Amino acid sequence: MRARSLVLGLAAALGFGTVANGAFMLVDPTNWYFAVPGVTTTGPFNQHFLRDIGLIFLLVGAAMLAGALVPAQRVALWGMASWWLTGHALFHFWEVSAGICGPDAIARDFPAVTLPALISVALAVWAWRVARTDRAQGALP
């Protein structure tokens, strides 16, 4: 039971953080662009693009929060959120390998890009294993 509480707390923290980031991008894209380390090196300011990505962050955060509240949908919600977060992280690694960003970007981006992806994958795998175990024990259809 303690592990489940820890997992749900971690999912909620990731969800709230992701929603907050998306809301910041939507409400104040200019300040978001200049506040986040490294963003200004990835291209010129584009309000429309930042708000589009802000909507994605809101959706991903909402999926993490909903998954924490609705166990029957947890695997799907956390799984889809982890697909986007992982793709986003892999894109950052590709930018380094393509020479768009320097290798220092990997460490700089780790807390805000790679770590959330790793956490979301771990949460999705945990949810899948719990659902599989529950189904095997007859607790789920």
C-alpha positions, 0 to 999 in steps of 0.5 A: 500500500505504501508503494502505491501511495508513493507512485500516485504521489509521484504521478500527481507531482508530475501531472501538476508540474506538467499542467503548470508548465503548459499553463505558463506557456499558454498564458505568458509564452514570452516570459516562458521562452526567456525563463526556461534555460536553453530555450532561446538557443533552439530558435526564434520566439514563436508565440503560436508554436509555444501555445501549441506545445503548451496545450500538449503539456496540459493534456499530458499533465491532465492524463497523469492526474486522471490516471492517478484518480481512475485506476481502470484507465491508468495504463492507457492514460499514463502510457500515452503521456509517457509516449509523448514525454519520451518522444520529446526527450528523444528529440532533444537527444537527436538535436545534440546528435545532429549538432543543433545543440551542444552536448551540454544540452543533455545535462541542462535539459535532464531535469525538465525533459529527460527525467519526466520521460523516465518517470512517466515510463516507470509509472506506466510500466508499474500501472501495467504490471499492477493491472496485469496482476489484478486481472490475473487475480480476477480483480479486473475484467 
